[in-house]
């Protein structure tokens, strides 16, 4: 049993756990958390499957990370309890009796005599100690009196308070891991979205992007309204480092995006053997517009991908919301029948591949594309935040007590002699020994002064 207690209270174990947690946290910072499988596949390729299996894409909710936190908490509890008993006995049931030899072995000490009876000398020494802010306890018998004077006893428990703060922090982290809610809210102006798990909705009234003179982004600002049961409760402007908090949920401005579900595309259509200039058409996905030629040609826009990539099975899919490789899927119809279809690319106009029942006799180029900006907000609920704050406050209080409020202790032995009293004094301090030595000297000097 003792070996188990020694293992779980070991400083080496604590250091090893802290190193593992630090390395894991760095990995969790480098690898984006809680994203889609498609995004990980696009970012990491074949390695994405291994990352997901090792739970590195949801690290802070993974069983092995929570197990490390639990083991660290157990280490702190065992370490605290094994030392707390002795501190409690020292604080509330101290040994009062002492010997002159023990006092003379201390670095801070003094010996003196006083031409006064034992009781009078005891009262004078106690008065000097009380005057310096010490609490005094005594034990008397057989012509001698032992005194124990102490102050700043709370400092004795500073390290334990730090441990309690760490445990509360860990509890907050576990509560957050178990009950936190995070979701992205891409919103268009005028759009209202239900906040997952919140019981209320958010409406985006206005979104604007501010730029520096060099055209780099200065700030994103989202004017929103909190809606409940169709009624507007409150309005606010969300920007970076200025979130909105409502009913335990915090809303952060993450970034901006584009409403690629309803883009406006400009196509240039031209017959291959025709010297006439190309005709320009503006379409939205799902539209089919006539070319107004003798063949009754119509151009249909099926879909648009801002970042085209071929996924599994050579199926087209979107890699990101950024327009890195814009592509449009179109169909060409003649007299009510589909003639041919294919994908056209804004960056590679000569790469278009058309196929169908007729030989493609048109060139269709994607000349321009546009979409309304969307604000991307993050809704977050962290139920462990109050515990985290409480743990931080307890930890800071414990550090203050441990480093700036050390316990000072003075022991004295008064022995009755012939017409005088022999006094032996000694003191100990865990920290601030120079200041304690000055305090000890001032008490001795005050005791020596005749009344």
Buried (B, 14 or more C-beta within 10 A) or exposed (E): EEEEEEEBBBEEBBEBBEEBBEEBEEBBEEBEEEBEEBBBBBBBEEEBEEBBEEBBBBBBBBEEBBEBBEBBBBBBBBBBEEBBEEBEEBBEEEEBEBEBEEBEEEEBBBEEEBEBEBEEBBEBBBBBBEEBEBEBEBEBEEEBBBBBBBBBBBBBBBBBBBBBBBBBBBBBBBBBBEEBBBBBBBBBBEBEBEBEEBEBBBBBBEBBEEEEEEEEEEBBBBBBBBBBEEEEEEEBBBBBEEBBEBEEBBBBBBBBBBBBBEBBBBBBBBBEEEEEEBBEBBBBBEBEBEBEBEEEBBBBBBBBBBBBBEEEEEEEBBBBBEBEBBBBBBBBBBEEEBBBBBBBBBEEBEEBEBEBEEEBBBBBBBBEBEBBBBBBBBBBBBBBBEBBEBBBEBBEBBBBBBEEBBBBBBBBBBBBEEEBBBBBBBBBBBBBBEEBBEBBEEBBEBBEEEE
